[in-house]
Amino acid sequence: MALQGAVLLLSLLSGLLLTALPADAQISFGVSLPGVQIGINVPVYPRLVRVPGYPVYYDPQADNNYFFYEGQYWVFRDDTWFESSWYNGPWQARQPDSVPLFVLRVPVRYYRQPPGFFRGWRADAAPRWGDHFGRNWQQGHSNWDRWDRRNVPLPAPLPTYQRHYSGEQYPQAPERQQAVREQHYRYPVYPGRDDRGERGERGEGRRDDGRDDRRDGRGDGRGDDRGGGRGEGKGRDKDKH
């Protein structure tokens, strides 16, 4: 009876998730809930390039809106933000209040598949999330698109250890993903939404003077992956914008 009860509970949870997620996000479920597959396949570790002037990376070769910030990957798809600690998911849907402000501040031009409602918006400015998310969100984030551009926190180190995991070697179970991450990547993840604002505690005291725009995330294998904004390569200029 206990087993039947557990199966029934999982079925109910699955139904709730299918109702809450956009249609395209309902393609398939991973091994555990609430992680989901959202129809995005990233077969190998992506080529991440720093968004100039922001502590955020994006993939210029992706066919989706794919970002990396503070140890986490972010995808905007079907009017929903998704988050994962690994480059190919499983993904978790996030409410707008849970998305870091610096991710929302990334200019329109770095969205590789911009949604239709972006049409007519300035390419060099952030999307008009206040207009899209509604009045309540705008009132709670009245200055979300204003910050001290002279004191931007340094970006988190890229988790380049993940390039060694692809195909059958890619960990799908969240427990396995967490174990591998803890072994190779000591950079902490935001403990909660309240820390996702402009302050960026992990970046305080580390001013960004623009020199880190040279990092392209490919590295030379000698990166630390555990530090505070160091260790993803020699700082080559090939992808500087």
GICOR-V894395 format. One record per pair of residues at least 4 apart in sequence whose ideal C-beta (glycine too) atoms are under 8 Angstrom apart, sorted by the first residue. I is the first residue (numbers start at 1). J is the second residue. Records with the same first field share a line. If there is no record, write none. Layout:
I: J, J
This chain:
1: 5
2: 6
3: 7
4: 8
5: 9
6: 10
7: 11
8: 12
9: 13
10: 14, 33
11: 15
12: 16
13: 17, 33, 34
14: 18, 29, 33
15: 19
16: 20
17: 21, 29, 33, 34, 36
18: 26
20: 93
21: 25, 26, 36, 80, 93
22: 26, 77, 78, 79, 80
23: 78
24: 38, 39, 77, 78
25: 36, 38, 39, 77, 78, 80, 82, 93
26: 36
27: 37, 38, 39
28: 36, 37
29: 33, 35, 36, 37
30: 35, 36, 37, 89, 90, 172
31: 35, 90, 172, 173, 174
32: 90, 173, 174
34: 92, 93
35: 84, 89, 90, 91, 92, 174
36: 89, 90, 91, 92, 93
37: 89, 90, 91
38: 75, 77, 78, 82, 89, 91
39: 77
40: 64, 66, 75, 77, 88, 89, 91
41: 88
42: 46, 62, 66, 87, 88
43: 88, 166, 167
44: 163, 166
45: 87, 160, 162, 163, 165, 166
46: 59, 61, 62, 66, 87, 217
47: 59, 60, 61, 216, 217, 218
48: 57, 58, 59, 68, 158, 216, 217
49: 57, 58, 59, 60, 216, 217, 239, 241
50: 54, 56, 57, 155, 212, 213, 215, 216, 217, 239
51: 56, 57, 58, 106, 107, 110
52: 210, 213, 240, 241
53: 149, 152, 208, 210, 213
54: 102, 105, 106, 152, 155
55: 69, 70, 102, 152, 153, 154, 155, 156, 200, 203, 208
56: 67, 68, 69, 102, 103, 105, 106, 155
57: 67, 68, 69, 155, 158, 217
58: 62, 66, 67, 68, 106, 110, 112
59: 66, 112
60: 112, 239
62: 66, 112
63: 112, 113
64: 75, 77, 112, 113
65: 75, 76, 77, 111, 112, 113, 114
66: 73, 74, 75, 112
67: 73, 74, 75, 103, 106, 110
68: 72, 73, 74, 158
69: 74, 100, 102, 103, 155, 156
70: 100, 156, 187, 189, 190, 200, 202
71: 85, 156, 159, 185, 187, 188, 189
72: 83, 84, 85, 189, 190
73: 83, 84, 85, 86, 87
74: 81, 82, 83, 99, 100, 103
75: 81, 82, 84, 91
76: 80, 81, 82, 111, 115
77: 82, 113
79: 115
80: 93, 94
81: 93, 94, 95, 96, 98, 99, 103
82: 89, 91, 92, 93, 94
83: 91, 92, 94, 98
84: 88, 89, 90, 91, 92
85: 177, 178, 181, 189
86: 162, 170, 171, 177, 181
87: 162
88: 170
90: 172, 174
94: 98, 99
95: 99
96: 129, 133, 137
97: 137, 140, 193
98: 193, 196
99: 103, 104, 196
100: 104, 190, 196
101: 105, 141, 144, 147, 196, 197, 198
102: 106, 200
104: 126, 127, 129, 144
105: 126, 144, 145, 147
106: 110, 111, 126
107: 122, 123, 124, 125, 126
108: 114, 118, 121, 122, 123, 124, 125, 126, 127
109: 123, 124
111: 115, 118, 127
114: 118, 119
117: 132
118: 127
121: 125, 127, 128
126: 145
127: 132
128: 132
129: 133, 137, 141, 144
130: 137, 138, 141, 144
131: 138
133: 137, 138
134: 138
135: 139
136: 140
137: 141
138: 142
147: 152, 198
148: 152, 198
150: 207
151: 207, 208
152: 203, 207, 208
153: 200, 202, 203, 204, 206, 208
154: 203, 206, 207, 208, 212, 228, 229
155: 208, 212, 215, 229
156: 187, 202, 228, 229
157: 185, 187, 223, 224, 225, 226, 227, 228, 229, 230, 231, 232
158: 215, 217, 219, 223, 225, 232
159: 181, 184, 185, 225
160: 217, 219, 223, 225, 232
161: 165, 180, 184, 185, 225
164: 169
165: 169, 170, 171, 180
166: 170
171: 176, 177, 180
172: 176, 177
173: 177
174: 178
175: 179
176: 180
177: 181
178: 182
179: 183
180: 184
181: 185
182: 186
184: 225, 226
185: 225, 226
186: 225, 226
187: 202, 225, 226, 227, 228
188: 202
190: 195, 196
191: 195
192: 196
195: 199, 201
199: 204
200: 204
202: 228
203: 208, 229
206: 228, 229
208: 212
211: 235
212: 229, 235
213: 240, 241
214: 235, 236, 237, 239, 240
215: 232, 233, 235
216: 233, 236, 238, 239
217: 232, 233
218: 233
219: 223, 231, 232, 233
220: 233, 234
222: 231
223: 230, 231, 232, 233
224: 230, 231
225: 231, 232
226: 231
227: 231
